Amino acid sequence: MATETIDTVVVGGGQAGIAMSEHLGAHGIPHVVLERDRIAERWRSARWDSLVMNGPAWHDRFPNMTFDSAPGGFPGKDEVAAYFEAYARRIDAPLRTGVEVLSARRQAGRSGFEVQTSAGTIEAQSLVAATGPFQTPVIPPLVPAEAPVVQMHSNTYRNPDALPDGAVLVVGAGSSGVQIAEELMSAGRKVFLSVGPHDRPPRRYRGRDFVWWLGVLGKWNADTPSPGTEHVTIAVSGAGGGHTVDFRRLAARGIQLVGMTEGYADGILRFAPDLARNIAQGDANYLSVLDEADAYVARNGLDLPEEPEAREIGPDPDGLRHPLATLDLAQEGIGTILWATGYRQDYSWLQVDSFDASGRPLHQRGVSREAGVYFLGLPWQTRRGSSFIWGVWHDARFIADQIAIQRAYRAHHDETPPVGPGL
């Protein structure tokens, strides 16, 4: 099979790869986008059935195309996948699905990279890793596989009926964990929810969605997370039309809150004594957003309705005042532990010198320290909004500019002789 040659190979056909293709196309840079499955496959098959976006349709989109649904609504996962399919057709992206990248390495003795794929070899001058942050599900090694309970990650959860009978412990109280716990509770399951450190913004305040507040307050443009918050999850939900996550209300409806899951032995789970602290820190984050929003309204003289009831924090439920320290799986009838504990990146296919000891990319604004290699779709790549649909579009434009600049250098030929001593 003949080796194909092209300027740029983009690996990944999700939101990052499609955004990258648009900007490369605008520069006239020959490229191909390789996707091992289908366009936006993570949205299709690695999410639960009822998943919706956590941001409203007017906000979480590419700048050049709206969703078909109401601007204030929260599109479901299938609509999101269809949106990216339509966008790829609109920009005529040179996308090849069903092609897996097996390895990519720098060519010896000449410029560029050799990309080995399931469909043959491609040589390219530039390589964009646009596989995003959700690659390998993480399940902490706390409960052994032989424990008498089914363990699954949130990426394999589909709906309550697909779970074994019995109660469910959901570990992780970010957006995924909270929404799954609520769905299970509404289906009649007994649910325990393990709550760690989190931010808890209001869904709406004074008539504006929280994404609007983050925008006008400049928080989307923060270039680094606050100290100690690099791995703090955000408890926000677009389910049911969107609502503010309130852990006290969840407890009042029947969900048993517990602290962070920290150990297991002989059928007994052990929890950290941090539940009250985690809830209090989430409350403080929530109230701080209200404070900043109120200050912004006053400073700019905006006519937005006051909402004093938003500051009302309900009473602590008994489970918060007297939290469980341990949980007997058999005694509580727990049939499933569902780990909503995030993902890690996997760049094992990319054999270049641009990773730290833990395998995380070394880069500046997506530009790797390995010349010709670029990363796209990473959390905090350039700002807080980088891993969101609209944020990745802007990051892709910057990377396309860098590829175009380097391409121009490669094409340059001096027309005058060098000037120097003795010449």
VOGU-3710 file (C-alpha; in Angstrom, 3 decimals, decimal comma):
1> matetidtvv> 0,000/0,000/0,000  1,425/3,361/-1,058  2,256/5,935/1,586  0,013/8,997/1,506  1,505/12,462/1,948  -0,392/15,467/3,292  0,484/18,615/5,208  -1,483/18,050/8,428  -3,091/15,063/10,122  -5,764/15,746/12,748
11> vgggqagiam> -6,478/12,820/15,075  -10,015/12,782/16,451  -13,370/13,556/14,847  -15,207/15,151/17,744  -15,727/18,822/18,478  -11,983/19,526/18,552  -11,191/17,798/15,273  -14,066/19,423/13,417  -13,164/22,890/14,723  -9,562/22,272/13,710
21> sehlgahgip> -10,636/21,283/10,205  -12,628/24,484/9,747  -9,679/26,716/10,555  -7,153/24,676/8,581  -9,520/24,857/5,617  -9,773/28,630/5,990  -5,969/28,785/5,640  -6,042/26,499/2,620  -3,898/23,917/4,411  -4,284/20,380/3,009
31> hvvlerdria> -5,293/18,087/5,860  -7,235/15,008/6,858  -9,221/14,293/10,050  -9,002/10,683/11,244  -11,686/9,226/13,536  -11,609/5,597/14,625  -15,380/5,421/15,116  -18,067/7,889/14,028  -18,201/11,663/14,273  -18,700/12,684/17,921
41> erwrsarwds> -18,643/9,031/19,018  -18,257/9,884/22,717  -21,575/11,706/22,646  -23,249/8,719/20,993  -22,023/5,683/22,884  -20,153/6,801/25,998  -23,008/8,721/27,634  -26,236/7,731/29,345  -29,540/7,805/27,470  -31,010/10,925/29,067
51> lvmngpawhd> -27,862/13,065/29,009  -28,272/16,690/27,958  -25,725/19,464/27,643  -24,933/21,398/30,786  -24,941/24,699/28,932  -27,852/26,206/26,984  -27,964/25,873/23,208  -27,390/29,601/22,627  -24,023/29,377/24,375  -22,453/25,935/23,956
61> rfpnmtfdsa> -22,017/25,842/20,177  -19,667/26,868/17,398  -20,020/30,570/16,522  -21,124/29,937/12,939  -24,074/27,578/13,468  -26,925/27,363/15,972  -28,727/24,288/17,261  -32,177/23,498/15,900  -33,648/23,452/19,424  -34,763/26,460/21,464
71> pggfpgkdev> -31,803/28,721/22,351  -32,515/28,438/26,078  -32,881/24,667/25,998  -30,328/21,965/26,704  -29,836/19,674/23,685  -29,660/15,931/24,241  -26,665/13,817/23,317  -28,113/12,634/19,998  -28,850/16,213/18,949  -25,280/17,173/19,821
81> aayfeayarr> -23,887/14,353/17,674  -26,196/15,383/14,811  -25,007/18,990/15,198  -21,377/17,987/14,668  -22,287/15,786/11,725  -24,111/18,695/10,104  -21,237/21,057/10,837  -18,710/18,696/9,266  -20,858/18,573/6,117  -21,218/22,352/6,134
91> idaplrtgve> -17,467/22,954/6,121  -16,820/19,930/3,882  -14,361/18,533/6,411  -11,996/15,904/4,920  -12,996/13,441/7,592  -12,331/9,708/7,450  -14,270/7,611/9,922  -13,447/4,061/10,916  -9,718/4,803/10,698  -7,710/4,221/13,855
101> vlsarrqagr> -4,336/5,862/14,423  -1,991/3,161/15,697  1,141/5,253/16,137  2,729/8,539/15,168  6,438/9,313/15,351  8,928/11,793/13,943  10,640/10,651/10,754  14,350/9,972/11,048  16,648/12,293/9,171  13,942/14,471/7,640
111> sgfevqtsag> 11,085/16,702/8,653  7,596/15,551/9,466  5,899/12,543/10,989  4,990/9,019/10,017  1,425/8,165/11,053  0,542/4,482/11,043  -3,211/3,891/10,750  -5,527/0,940/10,284  -5,893/2,090/6,662  -2,218/2,587/5,849
121> tieaqslvaa> 0,642/5,025/6,380  0,430/8,812/6,124  3,364/11,217/6,146  2,619/14,721/7,429  4,487/17,875/8,386  2,121/18,707/11,259  0,113/16,583/13,648  -2,815/17,729/15,809  -3,904/15,490/18,705  -7,582/16,449/18,964
131> tgpfqtpvip> -8,759/13,474/21,004  -9,981/15,619/23,896  -9,928/15,005/27,651  -12,384/12,076/27,899  -10,283/9,130/26,777  -9,791/6,481/29,476  -12,357/6,139/32,304  -10,839/6,289/35,774  -12,033/3,960/38,529  -10,020/4,424/41,730
141> plvpaeapvv> -8,477/1,126/42,947  -10,450/1,095/46,185  -12,892/-1,795/45,817  -11,448/-5,081/44,495  -13,023/-6,647/41,422  -14,031/-9,722/43,435  -16,145/-7,664/45,856  -19,806/-8,778/45,887  -21,063/-5,771/43,907  -21,206/-4,677/40,273
151> qmhsntyrnp> -18,821/-1,815/39,535  -19,130/0,429/36,492  -17,976/3,802/35,292  -20,466/6,483/34,313  -19,386/6,089/30,670  -21,048/2,641/30,559  -24,214/3,614/32,441  -27,271/3,916/30,184  -30,447/3,949/32,312  -31,794/2,641/35,648
161> dalpdgavlv> -33,334/-0,481/34,107  -29,928/-1,620/32,853  -28,528/-1,876/36,392  -28,761/-4,915/38,656  -31,474/-4,867/41,284  -30,746/-3,114/44,545  -29,465/0,154/45,889  -26,751/2,158/44,142  -23,746/4,028/45,465  -22,781/6,849/43,093
171> vgagssgvqi> -19,226/8,042/43,713  -18,609/11,575/42,490  -20,849/14,610/42,805  -19,953/16,550/39,699  -22,404/17,030/36,857  -22,460/13,363/35,811  -22,744/11,914/39,309  -25,495/14,274/40,421  -27,615/13,805/37,302  -27,302/10,015/37,403
181> aeelmsagrk> -28,113/9,932/41,128  -31,241/12,032/40,549  -32,349/9,792/37,698  -31,877/6,652/39,781  -33,774/8,172/42,699  -36,659/9,180/40,415  -36,758/5,579/39,151  -37,349/4,338/42,688  -33,829/3,221/43,540  -32,285/3,725/46,937
191> vflsvgphdr> -29,278/5,938/46,260  -26,149/6,849/48,202  -24,134/9,757/46,800  -20,455/10,176/47,725  -19,710/13,920/47,686  -16,223/15,347/47,301  -14,990/18,938/46,839  -16,995/20,776/44,204  -18,107/24,132/42,855  -21,863/24,683/42,885
201> pprryrgrdf> -22,922/27,617/40,700  -26,542/28,728/40,383  -28,214/27,476/37,223  -29,879/30,855/36,796  -29,779/34,032/38,815  -31,611/37,306/38,288  -32,934/36,069/34,971  -29,585/35,009/33,484  -28,005/31,568/33,100  -24,785/31,004/34,989
211> vwwlgvlgkw> -22,819/30,721/31,716  -23,816/34,341/31,038  -22,597/35,373/34,473  -19,278/33,584/33,973  -18,933/35,476/30,699  -19,632/38,998/31,895  -17,614/38,423/35,059  -14,612/37,368/32,963  -14,401/33,903/34,470  -14,399/31,996/31,195
221> nadtpspgte> -11,152/33,764/30,328  -9,313/32,770/33,496  -6,075/31,261/32,249  -5,284/29,044/35,243  -7,431/27,423/37,930  -7,304/28,849/41,419  -4,739/27,148/43,695  -6,077/23,832/44,961  -9,006/23,737/42,511  -7,327/21,998/39,560
231> hvtiavsgag> -9,433/18,868/40,049  -12,556/20,344/41,660  -15,709/19,251/39,834  -18,644/21,474/38,946  -22,082/20,420/40,168  -24,427/21,835/37,533  -27,303/20,297/35,616  -29,177/20,905/32,384  -31,569/18,015/33,071  -35,277/18,767/33,210
241> gghtvdfrrl> -34,787/22,176/31,640  -31,887/23,022/33,958  -31,838/23,597/37,706  -29,439/24,521/40,467  -27,943/21,489/42,193  -28,980/21,544/45,844  -27,565/18,660/47,877  -29,831/19,399/50,835  -32,867/19,118/48,575  -31,551/15,849/47,172
251> aargiqlvgm> -31,181/14,539/50,718  -34,721/15,655/51,577  -35,966/13,687/48,554  -34,293/10,515/49,764  -30,702/10,440/48,562  -28,281/9,512/51,344  -25,240/11,798/51,196  -21,862/10,478/52,338  -18,314/11,831/52,290  -15,578/10,898/49,876
261> tegyadgilr> -15,139/7,159/49,429  -11,726/6,322/50,834  -11,533/2,589/51,590  -13,035/-0,895/51,527  -12,585/-4,121/53,481  -14,713/-7,254/53,947  -17,843/-5,851/52,348  -17,637/-2,539/54,224  -17,043/0,814/52,536  -15,368/3,600/54,501
271> fapdlarnia> -15,994/7,321/53,955  -13,915/10,366/54,858  -15,331/12,676/57,556  -15,493/15,550/55,064  -19,129/15,689/53,954  -20,077/18,820/55,907  -16,910/20,608/54,803  -17,448/19,741/51,137  -21,071/20,916/51,226  -20,080/24,127/53,044
281> qgdanylsvl> -17,371/24,892/50,474  -19,872/24,313/47,671  -22,280/26,715/49,393  -19,544/29,310/49,701  -18,807/29,034/45,990  -22,501/29,384/45,187  -22,897/32,484/47,344  -19,714/34,045/45,968  -21,167/33,902/42,451  -24,319/35,652/43,703
291> deadayvarn> -22,188/38,315/45,389  -20,202/39,001/42,229  -23,361/39,041/40,131  -25,045/41,546/42,437  -21,964/43,758/42,387  -21,899/43,626/38,582  -25,573/44,623/38,367  -25,045/47,562/40,711  -21,854/48,699/38,998  -23,430/48,661/35,543
301> gldlpeepea> -26,888/49,889/36,503  -28,646/46,854/34,990  -32,380/46,368/35,315  -32,337/42,718/36,391  -34,884/41,511/38,953  -33,615/40,977/42,473  -33,754/37,420/43,750  -33,272/37,376/47,533  -34,732/33,863/47,835  -31,711/32,513/45,969
311> reigpdpdgl> -29,645/33,158/49,090  -31,789/30,971/51,293  -29,835/27,874/52,334  -32,078/25,137/53,703  -31,525/23,283/56,988  -28,926/20,553/57,133  -30,478/17,089/56,827  -29,720/14,506/59,482  -27,340/12,704/57,148  -25,256/15,869/56,901
321> rhplatldla> -25,227/16,501/60,652  -24,535/12,833/61,458  -22,800/11,444/58,365  -22,189/7,756/57,814  -18,622/6,661/58,411  -19,098/3,195/56,893  -21,543/1,327/54,693  -22,212/-2,415/54,712  -22,920/-3,374/51,088  -24,942/-6,462/51,917
331> qegigtilwa> -26,905/-4,884/54,753  -27,918/-1,922/52,592  -28,663/-4,111/49,584  -26,227/-2,274/47,318  -26,041/-3,988/43,958  -23,998/-1,378/42,062  -21,180/1,056/42,677  -21,231/3,642/39,888  -18,005/5,591/39,592  -18,526/9,109/38,200
341> tgyrqdyswl> -14,851/9,785/38,728  -13,694/11,252/35,451  -11,151/10,288/32,838  -7,463/10,389/32,105  -5,796/11,192/28,813  -4,202/8,476/26,702  -1,569/9,501/24,191  0,214/6,143/24,030  -0,060/6,261/20,231  1,846/9,552/20,034
351> qvdsfdasgr> 5,540/8,651/20,332  7,167/12,052/20,727  9,022/13,806/23,525  6,305/16,119/24,785  4,872/14,564/27,947  5,643/14,802/31,629  6,262/11,810/33,883  2,521/11,218/34,340  1,792/11,319/30,609  0,294/14,803/30,483
361> plhqrgvsre> 1,090/16,927/27,425  3,743/19,603/27,737  2,599/22,579/25,694  1,939/26,308/25,558  -1,556/27,125/24,336  -1,619/23,744/22,604  1,761/24,163/20,912  3,907/21,191/21,893  7,565/21,422/22,728  7,980/18,850/19,933
371> agvyflglpw> 7,977/21,025/16,819  5,071/20,188/14,526  2,905/18,565/17,213  -0,163/20,362/18,591  -2,789/19,509/21,212  -6,428/20,578/21,147  -9,409/20,155/23,458  -7,485/20,004/26,736  -8,967/21,414/29,950  -7,467/24,844/30,628
381> qtrrgssfiw> -5,559/24,706/27,342  -5,669/28,492/27,100  -8,506/29,408/29,455  -11,324/28,019/31,555  -13,561/27,628/28,505  -11,077/25,595/26,461  -12,767/22,192/26,831  -16,216/23,564/25,946  -17,608/23,518/22,414  -17,206/27,250/21,840
391> gvwhdarfia> -13,849/27,375/23,617  -12,254/24,638/21,537  -13,278/26,505/18,358  -11,253/29,557/19,392  -8,269/27,444/20,483  -8,357/25,658/17,114  -8,111/28,991/15,319  -4,932/29,834/17,235  -3,347/26,463/16,435  -4,265/26,757/12,745
401> dqiaiqrayr> -2,507/30,135/12,707  0,645/28,525/14,159  0,571/25,729/11,586  0,180/28,301/8,800  3,128/30,306/10,123  5,395/27,261/10,209  4,198/26,205/6,767  5,202/29,625/5,400  8,683/29,282/6,914  9,119/25,885/5,260
411> ahhdetppvg> 8,102/27,350/1,905  10,455/30,348/2,132  13,573/30,571/-0,043  16,082/33,406/0,251  16,407/35,456/-2,924  19,527/37,362/-1,811  22,860/35,945/-0,633  23,623/36,130/3,090  25,570/39,142/4,320  28,357/38,612/6,780
421> pgl> 32,110/38,948/7,441  34,162/38,120/4,373  31,159/37,847/2,063
//
